[in-house]
Amino acid sequence: MRTASEAARAFARAGALAGQARATRLSGDAHAAAGRCQAALVCYADALEVQVRGHDLAGARRTLDHAARVCEAGGATAPAAQLQALARDL
C-alpha cells in the first residue's frame, strides 16, 4: 500500500491525474484485500474525486465498481447497488 500511495503522490506532483487516480484506486484495492474496507472506501472516494477533476469517466466507472464490490462483500447491498447504478449511468 505504501508503494501505491507513494506513486499516487508522485503522479500528483507531476500533474498526472490519471496516474494519480489509478495508484489511489490500487491503494484502495490493497486495503480491501487486507480486510480494511473503510480505508479502501476512503481511497476509492479520493480516486473518484481525481477522476472527476480529470473527466476520466472510464476510470470513475472502474472505481465505483471496486467500491460497490467492497460494500457488497461487507453486506451493504443497498449502497453497493446504488454505486453500480451510478457507474452504469456515467
N, C-alpha and C positions, 0 to 999 in steps of 0.2 A: 504494500500500500504506500509505503514511503516513496518508492520509486515513481509510482503513478502520480502521487501528489507533487513530487519534485518536477516531474515532466510537465504537469499542468501549470505550475508556477513559471517554468522556463518558457512554455508556449505563451503564457500571458504576458511575460516581459517582452517577448518578440512580437506581440500583437497578432498571434496566430490563433484566432478564435476557434476554428475547427479542431485544431490540435489540442487546445486547452480543454474544450468540451469533451473530446474523446478520452483524454487522460483522466479527467474528473469522473467521467462515467465508469472508466476502468477501475478507478479507486473505489467507487460505489460497488462494483461487481465483486471486488476483493473483500470488502466489508460484508457483503451479503453472503459470500461463500464461507466466511468465518462466523456467520450467525449474528452479525451485528447489523440487524435490519434498520434500526433508527439511523445509524451512521451512514448506511447505504442510501437511505432515502434523502438524507441531507446532501450527499454528493450528487444524487440524481437531480435534486432541485437546483443545485449550483450549476450543473452541466446544462440543464434546461434553460436557465437564465442566460448563459453564454450563447446557447444555440439560438435563442430568440433574438438576442442582440445581433447575431451574425446571419440571421434569416436562414438558418440551416434546418429546414423542415424535415428532411430525411433523418438527420441526427436527432431531432426532437422526438420524432416517432419512435426511434430506437430507445431513447432514454425513457420515454413514457412506458414503453413495453417492458423494459427492465424493472421500472418502479412497480408496474402492475404485477409482475411476477413475484416480486418481494412481498407486496401486500397480500397477494393470494396465498403464498406459502405461509404467511403469518396468520392466515384465517380471516383477513379483512377482505372478503369477497366483494362487498359493495364498492369500496374505494377502488379495488382492482378493476371492476367493470367500468367505473367512471373514467379511469385512466386509459383503459383500452378504447373506450368510445371517443375520448378526446384525441387519441393517436389516430384513429380512423378518420376523424373529421379534419385533420390537418391536410 
